[in-house]
C-alpha cells in the first residue's frame, strides 16, 4: 500500500456507493427493535473448498515503527497471536519492496513508493528470526512478499531458505507489491518487461521450493492512468509463465454520513470490481486479495465499528467467490491517529520509541471472529436470511458457514439498526451451541474492540444484535 498527497496509489479504485432510499429504520439507533421471530437462516449458493489459512493479515507497520520496538516486543507477539490470523504477509506492502532482511531496515531506492518509507528505519534492526518467531507463535503460515525493487533473486532465495530452516515453510510467495504503480516505471516499463523478469524468479522458486504457489501483481485497468497501467494485466499474462495466482488489492469507498452507508459499501462494490478486472485476467488463474480494507483516508475517519461490519461483509463475499484463494486484511498494526489496523499500539510514556500497550481494534475483533469461524476450514458456504446474498443491493443478514470439518461453525453479520431473531436450525440443527455476539452503537468513534457476550443456546433461535457480529459453534 502506498500513499501520496492523501491520494491512494496502488489500490483497486472501487467506486463509492450510497444506499438508495435509506429509510429511517436504517439510521443509527440505540433501541433493539425485534423485526421478526420467524426469520430463517439458510444456505445460499454452493459449498466451495477453501484453504485452512484463507484469512490473513498484511504484516505492515514497519514504516511507522521508526524505533523497531514493536516488532521485538513479546507483548506485540501476544496481541498478534490473539488475532488467530491464518497467515501473515511478510514484509508488508510497499515496505516489502524496500526491505533489506539482512540489515533489518528499509533501504534507499529510486522507487520509494511515497512518504513514510525512510531509509535506515527502524533504528534498531528487526531480524528475520523475530518475524518468523512472531508468525509461528501466532500459529500462522507465511506469505512472503518478495523484494524485486532493491534486492536480487539470489538474496531473496537466501532469505526464503533461512526462513524455512528456522521452521517456517515456504508455501506462498508474492513477486513484489503493486509494481504496476507509476513509481516503478523506471524498473518495469510495462507488464511484459516485468513478466520477463518474473519468469526467471518463478522458474527458480518452483525448482528451489517444490509446491510453492507464486502470485504476480495485477491492477484495475479501468481506473489506471496512462497506457502502462491500463495495459499491465494484458501484457503481463501474454508473457508470464508458471504464475499460480494474481495478487489484487481491494479498497472500499463509502460516505461517512451514516453508518449504513459505510457498512453496506461491499453490497455492490465487490461485484462491480470483479466486473471491471476479471476480463483482463486469464479465466483459470486464482485471485489472492493480499490487501483489503476501506480506503486509507476513510479508514482514518470515525465510525470504525461500521467499517468493521462492512469489512466482514466484504470478507464473506471473498470467501464465497470461487476465484478467490486468499484474503489478507490491511494492515496489522497502527499507531496514534490511525484506526486503520487490526491492532493499535499506544505509547505508555509518550515516547514513539516505546514501551507500548496493545489492543485489538474494532476491525481486529471482526477478524478474530471471522478467523475463529474459518480456521482450519476445508469447505465453506454462504448463509443469509435471503436466497440472494452475493448480489444484494439492500442491507440484510449475511454470513458464512464452515461446513467441513464438522461440527458446523457460522458467522452472521447484521448491518442494520434492528435486532433480529433468527432460526438457525437449517444450519446448525437443534443441538446446544455456543453463541458469541459482538455489537456496539454504530456511531461510536472509538476504535477499540467492543466487548462480546458469550452464552449457550439451544432450540435453534438466536438473537442477532443491531450492528452486530454473531458466531455459532455446535
N, C-alpha and C positions, 0 to 999 in steps of 0.2 A: 504494500500500500504506500502511495506517495502523495504528498500534498504540495501545492504551490499557490501562494496568494489566496488561500481559502477555497480554491477550486480543486475538485477531486481530479487527480491524474491517475490513470491506470485503473479505472473501475469500469464495470459494466454499467453504463448510464441508463438507469431504469426510469421511465417517465413517471412523474408524480401522479398520484391518484387521489381523488376526493370521493367520499361517499355520496352517491346520488340520493337526494331526498332523505337525508338523515332525519329521523323523527326525534321528538323529544325523549322518547323512551330509550334512545341510543346515547343520550348525553350522560355525563358523569352523574352518579347518584350514590348516596350512602345507604339507601334502602335496599332491602333484599326481597324484592317482589318475586313471588313464585309465579312462573309462567304457566306451567302445567305439570301434573303428576304422571302423565302418560307418555311423555316424550321418550322414545326408544333409541338406544344407541345401536347402530347396525354396522356391519362391514360394508365397505364401499370399494369398488374396483376389484382387483385380483391380488392374491398374495405375490410377493416377489422375494427373491433371495437378497440377502444383504450381508456385507462384511461385518464381523463382530465388533470392529472398531470404527464403524462408519462415521460417527460424530466425533470430531476432534476440535482442537483449538490451535490457532496460529500463535506460536510462542514468540510474539513480538513484544516490544517493550525495551529492547536493548538500547535503542537510540535515546530513549527518555531516561534511562538509568545511567547517568553520567559517571557515578562512582563505581558502579558494578556491585553495589552492596546487595541488592535484592536477590540476584541470581545465586549468591553464595550463602543466603540466609536459610537455615533449616526451617524457620517459620514460613517462609515463602513456599518451600517444598511441601510443607504440610497443607498449605492453602491450595496449592495445585492438586495435591492428592485428593482433597475433598471434592474437587470438581468431578473426579472419576472419568475424565476425558478418555475416549477410545484411542486417540492418537494425538501427538504434539508435532506441529510443523516446525522443524528446526532448519534454519535460524531466523524465523520470522519472514517478513515480506521483502521490502526494499533493502532492509538491513542484511538479508542473505546475500544480496549482490555485492556487498561491500565488506563481508565478514572474513577476517583472517583467523582461521581456527587455531593456528599455531601461536599467534600473538594474543588471541582472545580479545581483539579490538576491531573497530571499524577502520578501514584504510581509505586513503585518498583514491579518487578515480575521476576521470573526465566526465563520467556519467554518474553523478552522485544521487540523482533521484529527488532532489529538493531539500528543504530545510529539515533540521532535526538530526541529520546524519553527519556527525562530526568526526573527522579522522582523529584517531587516538583515544576515543571514548570506547569503553569506560576507562577510568583512570587506573583501576585495579583490574587486571585481566579476568575474564570469565573463561574458565578452562573447558575443554571438551568433556572431561570426566564429570564436571559439575552439571552440564546439560544432560549427559547420559544418566547420571545418578538421579536427577530430578525426574526424568522420563520413566525410568524403571521404578522409582519409588511411587510414582503416580499410577503404576500398572498400565501404562500406555505404550503403544507402539510408536515408532518414529516415522515421520515423513520428512525426508531430507531435501530441503530446498537448496540446490547447489549454486555455487558462485561461478557463473560464466563471464562475469564482468571484470573482476580484479584478481582472479585466480587462474589456475590451469587445470587441465584434466588430470594430470599426474598428482597434483596437490590434493584435489578433491577425492581422488581414489584413495590416497593415503588416509584422508580423514575418515572415509567410509570404512576402510579396513580397521582403523583404530577403534571406531565405534563398535564394530562387530566383535572385535577382540575383547572389548570391555563389556560385552554381554547384551548389546542392543542390535538385533538382526536388521539387516538392510533389506526391507521388503518393498518400500515405496520411495521413489526419487522424483523430484520435480526439477526440470532443467531451466532454472532461472525464474525470476519474478517479473512479470509484466514487461518482458523485453521488447514487446511491440510499442512501448511508450516512446515518445519523441526524444527523450534524453539519451536513448540508446542507439539512435540512428547512425552515429559515427562508428559503432561496433558492428551493427547489423543493419545494412542498408535497406533490407526488406526481408520478408518471410522466407524467401528462398535462400538468402545468404545465411540466415540463422539456421535453417534446416540442414544445410551442408555441414555446418559446424556440429550441430546436434547429432547428425547421423554417426559421426565418429564417436561421440560420447555414448550414444545408445548402444552401438555395437560393442564397445569396450565394457560398458556396465553390465550388459547381458552376459558377456563372457566371464567377467570377474565375479558376478553375483547372480548365479543361475536362479531364475524365478522372480527376480526383481521386476517391478512394474514401474514404467517411466512415463511421466506426463510432460507435455510441452505447452507453453502459454498461448492462449487464444484470447481474442477480444471481441467486442461488438462492432462489426464493420459498419453498421448503420449510424453509429454515433461518433466514429473516428473522424478526425480532421486530417485531410490530405490523403493522397493515394497510398502512402506506406501503410497507414493504419487500416484503411478500407480494404486493401488487397492482402493484408498479412495472412489471414487464415487460408485464403485460396492458394497463395504462393507457398505457404508452409506445407500444406498437405499434398501439393503437387510434387514436392521434393523430399519430404521426410520419409524415412524408412524405419520401421520397427517400433514406433511410438505406441504405447499402450493406452494412453488417455490424453484428454485435452483439459488443461488447467484453466478454469474460468473463475472470475470474481464477480459477485453479485452484491450490489448495494441498493437498498430500497430508498425511495424518496417519499415523504409524506408531510403534509402541512401540520403545524403544531397547534392549530386552533382548537381541536378537540381530541381526546384520547381515541375516539372511534376512527378518526382519520389516520391516526398513527398506527393503531393496532390492526387495521384491516388493509394496510398497504399491500400485503402479499396476495390479496384475493385475485387481482388481475395482473400484477406486475411480473410474477414468476412466469406465467404462461406467455405474457407478451414478450418477455426476454427471450424465451426459447424460440418463439416465432421469428424473432429477429436474427438470432445467431445460428440456430441449427442448420439452416440452408447452406451455411459456409463450412460445415463440418462433415466429414465422412459419416455415413449412416451407422457404421459399425463401431465407431470409437466411443468408449465411455467418457463421461464428464466427471472430473473432480472439481468440486467447488471449493477451492482452497482458501477462499476468504468470502465471508458473508456477514452482513450486518446492515444497519442503516448508514446512509452517507455520513462521513465524519462530522460535517457541520451540523447536521440534525441530531446526531447522537450526542453532541455536547449540550443540547438544549434540555429543558425539563421533560417531564413525562417518561422517565426511564422504565417504569413498570409497563406502561402501554407499549413501549418498544420491546420489552421482554415478551409480552403476549404476541406481538407481531413477529418477533423472531421465531417463536415456537411455531406459529402458523407457516412461516417460510420453511422451517425445518421439516414439517410434515409434508409439504409439497415436494421437497427434495427427496425425502425418504421414499415417498410413493412413486417417484418418477423412475422408470426402469433404466434410463440412461445415466443416472447419477450414481456413482460408485463410492463417493466420499464427500463429506461436507465439514469443513473446518471453520469455526466461528473466528472472527477477527475482532479483538485480539485478546491476549492472555492477561496482561497487567496494565493498569493505568495509574496515574499519579494525580496530584492536586489539579482540579479544573477539568478532569475528564470523567465522564460517565459512560465511556465507550467500551470498556474492557470487562472481562468476566471477574477479575479480582482487582480491588483497589488497594494501593499501598499508601499509608498515611504515616508521615514522619511523627515520631513520638517526642522529638525535641526541637522541631522546627528546621532541622538540617536536611538538605537534599541528599546528604551522604549517609542518612540512616542514623540510628535504627528505625525500623518501620513496624507498624502493625498492619495486619491484612484482614480484609473481609470480602465475602462474596457480594457482588453487586446484584441488582435485580436480574440482569442478563445471566450472571453466573448461577443464580438459583434456578433459572429456567433451564440452563444447560445441565445442571446437576440432576434435575428431574427427568429431562429428556434422555440423558445418558443412562440413568438408572433404569429406564424403561427398555432401552435398546442394547445395553451392554451384553455382549455375548450372543446377541440375537442372530439367527440364521435365516428367518423368514418373517416378513412384516406385511401388514395390510392396513390401509387407511380405514378409519371409522368416522362416523358422524351421525347427526340426527336427521340428515337428509341423504338421499341416494346420490346426490351430487356434491362432492367436496372440492374436487380439483379445479373446477372452473366456475365456482360460485362467485356471485357479484354482490352478495349481501351477507352481513355477519351471521354466523351460525356456529353451533358446536362442531368442532372437528377434532381429529386426533389420530393416533396411530397405535396399533397393537403389535406386540411381538408374539407371533404365533408358535414359533419353534425356537428353542426347545420349550416344552411345557414346564410349568403352567403359564397361561397367557398373562402378559403384562400389558397395561394400557395407560396412555396419557391422553387426557381430554383437555381441550382449550376452550374457554368461554370468553370470546372477545366482545361481550356486551355488558351492559349495566344491570342485567337481570339475573337473578338467581334461578337456576333451573333444576328440577327434579328429573333424573334420568333413570330409565330402566335399563340395566346393563346385562340382563340375563342372556341375551343373544350372543354376548361376547365372553363373559366370564362365568355364566351359569349362576346357580343359587348358593354355591359354596361360600363359606365365610372368607372374606378377603380383607387385606389391609388397604385402607384409603388414606392418602396424603393429599391435602388440599392447601394451596397457597394462593392468597389474594391480598389486595390492598386497594385503597382508594386510587382510582386511575389517574387523578390529577395530582397525586403526590409528587413532589420534586426530589424526594430522597432517592439516591441510587442504591441504598443498602437493601439487601435481600429481605423481603417481608418474612415474618415468621410463618411457619406452616402448622397445620393441625393434622395429627396422625391418629387414626382410630380403626377399629374393626367394624365391619359391616356384613350383614347377611340379608338375604331376601331379594337382592338384585336391584334395589332402588338407592341411588346416592344423590346427594345434593351438590351440584357444581356451583361454586360461589360466583358472583359477578366479577368480571375482570379476573378470572381465576384459572389456575392450572391444577389439574387433579390427576393423580395416578392411582391405579388399582393393581394389586397383585394377589392372586389367589393364595 
